[in-house]
């Protein structure tokens, strides 16, 4: 029995999806106008890169570039335009944005797709808190363009025209899990696995023996924190532990946490923002640590983009943010799953659509 979703090209299926697809176009046009009105330059990052990124749980699509001499070179489809965008900041650009098609392997759920659109923007010489203001404005712009009075997903509603709640990770863990997160992090950012494990078990979180501090943190976040975020209005979840912010700089005055925030609406993560790290030696150390962890968990590691580290040494202080454009369209249109707002979803392997 074939349980695959009906193909998107069936006229009746397309008719059901078309209103959301047309709204997608209106939202993109409205956001593009918003950026252009504020002197942002639209850029287009190359999709083929030497490294897909160096975060532990990020999985890229590998390919091979054959040069004119017939030699083969490993390349990847980018998981984000981030490395390329930061090179443009080093080159002299000040405000840039990119509606980038990006690719991530091992990801296909109602909120994930192997190929999707990431809206990234960067502000050289501007604080990452400015991105919080940007995020709130873009929620309102997108909803207005879609003709939506609220954001919705799985019965949860958020008002896109009301300013987001701002909540630190420390306060979120205390409020929703009864855990003192910062008590498990040293002044230098070093994490105490046993302390967090003890607190998690006391809070009723199930663990396994080889869970790292990061694994436990992520489980608490997904099970106890995220379902409460972005209800009624959006939430800006900020001041992530430094160990959970691979490309962000430390918060001045507190080495335990980083200048990182995530934007949530209706319990859905929409965006991830950094006050950008510009220290190439520290960035290399973090990349290598993450690749060691990736090798331990998945048995593979990705190359480090040496060109990126070289450019980072000359990059100005900046802030940057990546927003899942398809998810934003979903919430503005009330779509049930990400495929409902993609013009041509990627076919699922091994399934005949008929």
Protein Blocks (a to p, Z undefined) as FASTA:
>chain_A
ZZbdcdfklmklmmmmmmmmmmmmmmmmmmmmmmmmnopacddddfbdfbebjcfklccd
ddddddfkopacdddddfbfklmmmmmmmnopabdcdddddddehiacfkbcfbdcdddd
ddehiafklmmmmmmmmmmmmmmmnopabdceehiacdfkbccddddfklmmmmmnopaf
klmpcfkopacfklmmmmmmmnopacdfklcfklmmmmmmmmmmmmmgoihiacddehia
fklomkbccdehiakbccdddddeehiafbdcddddfbfklmmmmmmmmmmmmmmmnopa
cdddfklmmmmmmpccdddddddfklmmmmmnopabfklmgfbacddehiacZZ
